[in-house]
Amino acid sequence: MAKGLGKPDSYVAIQVNDKQAMMWGGSDEPCALCTVASLGAINLKNNKAVSKDVCDLLAEVRFIVCRQACASM
């Protein structure tokens, strides 16, 4: 995440709230909702890279559904 945002690791915080009750598109299959906030670092140029980093991170913890959402960004 830090690399995609062009920030040092010490400026990046990631929070994961596992096992939340959530539905996406009417399905109760495992899913994730991500919010990325940054001061001056998110733009059209790096948005796809940041989105890919988020999806890759979630895929590591088996949130495969994220790939579909990330593909549309």
N, C-alpha and C positions, 0 to 999 in steps of 0.2 A: 504494500500500500504506500509506504513512504516514497519508494522510487517513482511510482506512477504519479504521485502528487508533487514530486520534486522537493520533498521535505526531509529533514533528518529524522531518523527513527524516534528520537526523543520528543518530536512534535506530534507523533501519531498515537492515538489511542483506539483500541478496538474492543468492543463489548459484544459478547455473544450471550443471548438469553436462550438457553436450550429448553426443549420440551414445552414450548408454549402452545396453547390451544389456538389454532389458526386454520382458516380455509382460504384457498386461492381458486378463483373461478368456479366455486361451488364444489370443489374437491377437497377432501380431508387428507390427501396424500401429503407426505412430508414436503414442506416448502419453507421459504425464508423471505423475510422482508428486510431490506438493507437501506440504510440512510447514510450517506457520506456527506459530511460537512467540512468545509475548509475555508480558511481566509485567503482568498485570492489565488487558489491553486487549481480550481476546477474550470476547465474551458473546453471548447469543442475539440481541440487538438488532443488533449489527454483523457477525455471522458471515456472513450472506448478502452483505453489501456487500464484505467481505474476500474471500469466495469468488469473487464476480464480478470483483473486481480481479485476482485470480490468473488466472482464466480469460481475461480480456481480455489480460493480459500474455502468456500462453502463446499465445493466438490470433495475436498479432502476430508470433510466431516460428513460426507454422504448426502448432501443436499443437491442431488443430481438435477432436480427440477429447475434449479436456477439457470441452467444452461439455456433453457427455452426463453426465459425472460431476458437474459443477457444477449441473446442472439438478435433481439429486436431493438437493442439500444444503438 
